[in-house]
Amino acid sequence: MFAVIKTGGKQYRVAANDVLKIEKLEANVGDVVEIGQVLAHGEGENVVIGAPFVDGAVVTAEVVEQGKNRTVIAFKKRRRQNSRRKIGHRQLQTTVRISEILVAGAKPSKKAAAKAEVKGETAAEAKAEAAPKKEKAAPKKAKAEDAAE
């Protein structure tokens, strides 16, 4: 199955496990991002084309790397004027691996969802660990009161 997505002002034809370089996304390496601007998706003759986007279609991708593109040099010279100007530019880009193409409002697989929720689980585990420590302290107080009587 393939999909045509729009991100960073450009359109890309992608399939599962494709690696591509797109305009910079605000995400860390290893994060799972969802691209909701799907222009078309399908397989063989069964192609669905959106107007402009397909409703309920989402492409999930994992961020592989954040980096910069090659240097583009803008050189301007005016002959016989002793005037020249040289400027270089490196565009920021993100390398992503397409995880899956979801249609009709489907949910991401457990693998992709687990990666997206890792940060949330660590915070919940920290709270869970802190709560039993308080409960353990309460029985000690009860024993101390019994010993005092």
C-alpha positions in Angstrom: 0.0 0.0 0.0 1.2 3.5 -0.8 0.2 7.0 0.3 0.9 10.5 -1.0 1.5 12.9 2.0 2.1 16.6 2.2 4.6 18.0 4.7 6.9 21.0 4.7 5.2 22.3 1.6 6.2 19.3 -0.5 4.5 16.1 -1.5 5.9 12.6 -1.1 4.8 9.1 -2.3 5.6 6.8 0.6 5.1 3.1 1.6 5.7 1.2 4.8 9.4 1.1 5.9 10.4 3.9 3.5 13.1 6.3 4.8 12.9 9.8 3.6 14.3 13.3 4.4 11.7 16.0 5.0 11.6 19.5 6.3 12.4 19.8 10.0 9.9 18.5 12.4 9.8 19.5 16.1 10.4 16.0 17.5 13.2 14.1 19.2 15.0 11.1 17.7 13.0 7.9 18.4 9.6 9.8 18.6 6.6 8.6 16.6 5.0 11.4 14.6 1.7 11.4 12.8 1.2 13.0 9.4 -2.4 13.8 8.9 -2.3 15.5 5.5 -2.8 12.4 3.3 -3.6 13.4 -0.3 -4.2 9.8 -1.6 -3.7 6.2 -0.6 -4.3 2.8 -2.1 -3.0 -0.3 -3.7 -3.1 -1.3 -7.3 -6.3 0.0 -8.9 -8.0 0.7 -5.5 -6.8 4.3 -5.1 -8.7 6.8 -2.9 -8.0 10.5 -3.8 -8.9 13.2 -1.3 -10.4 16.6 -1.9 -7.9 18.0 -0.8 -7.2 15.4 2.0 -8.5 11.9 2.7 -10.7 11.9 5.8 -9.5 9.6 8.6 -6.2 8.7 6.9 -3.0 9.1 8.9 0.6 8.1 8.2 2.8 7.3 11.3 6.6 7.7 11.1 9.5 7.3 13.5 12.1 10.1 13.6 15.5 8.5 12.8 17.7 11.6 12.7 17.7 15.4 12.9 20.3 17.1 10.7 21.2 19.6 8.0 21.1 19.3 4.2 24.2 20.0 2.0 25.3 23.6 1.6 23.7 25.6 -1.1 25.9 28.6 -2.3 24.4 31.8 -3.5 27.1 33.7 -5.4 26.4 37.0 -7.1 28.9 39.0 -9.1 28.6 42.3 -11.0 31.3 42.4 -13.6 33.6 45.5 -13.7 31.9 46.9 -10.5 34.3 45.3 -8.0 31.1 43.8 -6.4 30.6 40.2 -5.4 28.6 38.4 -2.7 28.8 34.8 -1.5 26.3 33.3 1.0 25.9 29.7 2.0 22.7 28.1 3.4 22.1 24.7 5.0 18.4 23.8 5.4 17.4 21.9 8.5 15.8 18.5 7.8 14.5 15.4 9.6 15.0 11.8 8.5 12.0 9.6 9.1 11.1 6.0 8.6 7.4 5.4 7.7 5.9 2.9 10.2 2.4 2.4 8.8 -0.4 3.9 6.7 -3.7 4.0 8.6 -7.0 4.5 6.8 -10.6 5.0 7.9 -9.6 6.2 11.4 -7.6 3.0 12.4 -5.5 3.2 15.5 -1.7 2.8 15.4 -0.2 -0.6 16.2 0.9 -1.4 19.7 4.5 -1.1 18.7 4.1 2.5 17.5 1.8 3.4 20.4 4.2 2.0 23.0 7.0 4.2 21.7 4.8 7.3 21.8 3.7 6.6 25.4 7.1 5.7 26.9 7.4 9.2 28.5 3.9 9.0 30.0 4.6 5.5 31.5 7.8 6.6 33.2 6.0 9.4 35.0 3.2 7.1 36.1 5.7 4.5 37.4 7.5 7.2 39.4 4.2 8.2 41.1 3.3 4.5 41.8 6.6 4.0 43.4 6.2 7.0 45.6 2.8 6.0 46.9 3.7 2.6 48.4 6.5 4.2 50.4 4.0 6.4 52.2 1.8 3.3 52.9 4.8 1.4 54.4 5.5 4.3 56.7 1.9 4.3 58.1 2.1 0.7 59.6 5.3 1.6 61.4 3.6 4.5 63.1 0.8 2.1 64.3 3.5 -0.3 65.7 5.1 2.6 67.5 1.8 3.6 69.0 1.2 0.0 70.2 4.6 -0.1 71.8 3.9 3.2 73.6 0.7 1.9 75.2 
